[in-house]
Amino acid sequence: MPKGGYTYILTNKPRGVLYIGVTADLSARTMQHREGKGSAFARRYGLDRLVLIEHHDAIEGAIAREKTLKAWQRAWKIELIERANPDWRDLFEEING
């Protein structure tokens, strides 16, 4: 049976630099980013604030969504985040609380 996955967006501050990723283990992947072991891009810009999470039943769905989001205009990405998380709260504590 295929394992589910997550599409997520990290930033360094509200309306700051955005990073879109995909993972099967959101908690572990977020920790990697926070420890500077995630991606070179996220490390370079200090992206450690988890501001958007989307769960998918299959990892293939998460990968497809990541590709779609990466093709979006920046304004659309910001609108998506602000609809789900208007205060740009760090959602890390919610997934590990």
HUPEHU-V983888 format. One record per pair of residues at least 12 apart in sequence whose C-alpha atoms are under 6 Angstrom apart, sorted by the first residue. I is the first residue (numbers start at 1). J is the second residue. If there is no record, write none. Layout:
# HUPEHU-V983888
i->I j->J
i->I j->J
This chain:
# HUPEHU-V983888
i->2 j->58
i->3 j->58
i->4 j->56
i->4 j->57
i->4 j->58
i->4 j->59
i->5 j->23
i->5 j->24
i->5 j->56
i->5 j->58
i->5 j->59
i->5 j->62
i->6 j->22
i->6 j->23
i->6 j->54
i->6 j->55
i->6 j->56
i->6 j->62
i->7 j->21
i->7 j->22
i->7 j->53
i->7 j->54
i->7 j->62
i->8 j->20
i->8 j->21
i->8 j->52
i->8 j->53
i->9 j->51
i->9 j->52
i->10 j->47
i->10 j->49
i->10 j->50
i->10 j->51
i->11 j->47
i->11 j->49
i->12 j->46
i->12 j->47
i->12 j->49
i->14 j->88
i->34 j->48
i->49 j->90
i->50 j->90
i->50 j->91
i->50 j->92
i->51 j->88
i->51 j->90
i->51 j->91
